[in-house]
Amino acid sequence: MKKTAFAIAAATIFAAGAVFSACENAGESQLLGEPAKPQTFTYEESRTQGFNSLNAAAGDFAADFAAEAYASYSGKENFAVSPVSVFSALALAAECAEGDTLTEILKALGTDYGTLSENYLSLYRSVQYESETALSAMSNSVWIDSGVQADSAQIADLADNYGCYSYSADFSGNNKNANLAVKNFIKEQTRGLIDKDVNLGEDTLFTLINTLYLKDNWNLFGDELKLTEKTYNFAQSDGSVKDTKLMQSYYQTIRAFDGENFTSCYAETYAGYKLTFIVPDEGHTLKEVFTAENISAAMNADYSGTDHEAKIHYHTRCLFPAFTAGYDGDVKDALRRLGINSLFEEYACDLSKLVPSGAKGGIYCPEVRHVTTLTVDRRGIEGAALTIIPGATSPGPDGYENVYLDFVIDRAFGYVVTNSYGTALFSGTVGNI
């Protein structure tokens, strides 16, 4: 029996570059529906119960997913995933799901259907941001085989509640051009950082795609961070030591947080994106430390640098290495460990709200491919990812002592990149520099 595959795709990108427009060999697709242009997310919205509830769920999912994905990661390269991208792709799947499939996805996402459907667009819009130095842009889309009659009402719901574009492409009859259309769409949305063949098969009924693009500098003009005069011995995951000078972030009125077996602190970009470091304590390994509990603790820690009782302002800067990180693999097993199973099982998967069950046989998701690339250097942060489911401080009050500290990252470490609302855009580990 021929199997009918359902692929869900999510893409997450840190990047800079020009937007790619339609070009030769761009493939063939037809726009079926598009969402309204997202409105600017406001401070008032950020204080609503619905947004904060869903954002908290996304934070819990980020810690759980990053830890599970890392636990099964066997690559030698530095590791990076985008939790918010996977969360978003699963949110699209939940909107299309019924029965056990819906129940399992919602449980893994840590929310209920009402909270998700009523507040996802706020989470989506909160990620969108543009300033003098930064650009963060997210998009959702569904790609439907031209031979499939999708539910038009469901397409409208995806557009209205999830900012989702809908396209038709002939995966079964003209697979090459359908894949070219998807490939070039991802390339355009990610400003050229992800330019990969997605290889969706002729049996693809539809594919859900989330893309995220992020870029920011450490300072207004993109000047490079200064390097330390001293050379540090960076202890790498493979047991070797590399002598290197570290980048010096700017002092902030913060203090490092002491966890159970790690210490954390963060460097902040000009637009307020935080790169939080999770550094194992002496005698502990990165595998021991990069857990869901520790990731969550580091994301939610109190880094306040003012001790009112002692009348001291602590100013801390991070000394850290430049690094690159990435990932290219199937995260289905990590999601199974979070309780999502029927999505990947033929005939058990129920995505009938978009495509009627049995339209071409058993609809299921054969994999959840996730591809990321992340660069942190002296100018700032940029990067990208693809998931296929297919600054100065203000002076303190008089009488306060100012204490200046360095938080040195001189060994293999974990990290989380969050926006001003605490949403985890990227998370991973650096074993080697």
Secondary structure as UniProt FT lines:
FT   STRAND          4..8
FT   STRAND          10..14
FT   TURN            24..25
FT   STRAND          30..33
FT   HELIX           43..46
FT   HELIX           49..71
FT   STRAND          79..81
FT   HELIX           83..96
FT   HELIX           99..109
FT   HELIX           113..127
FT   STRAND          129..130
FT   STRAND          135..145
FT   TURN            146..147
FT   HELIX           152..162
FT   STRAND          164..169
FT   TURN            171..173
FT   HELIX           175..189
FT   TURN            190..192
FT   TURN            202..203
FT   STRAND          204..217
FT   TURN            220..221
FT   STRAND          232..235
FT   TURN            237..238
FT   STRAND          241..244
FT   STRAND          247..248
FT   STRAND          257..258
FT   STRAND          262..268
FT   TURN            270..271
FT   STRAND          274..280
FT   TURN            282..283
FT   HELIX           286..289
FT   HELIX           292..300
FT   STRAND          306..307
FT   TURN            308..311
FT   STRAND          312..320
FT   STRAND          323..330
FT   HELIX           332..337
FT   TURN            338..339
FT   HELIX           342..344
FT   TURN            346..348
FT   TURN            352..354
FT   TURN            357..358
FT   STRAND          363..364
FT   STRAND          369..376
FT   STRAND          380..388
FT   TURN            398..399
FT   STRAND          401..408
FT   STRAND          413..418
FT   TURN            420..421
FT   STRAND          424..430
//
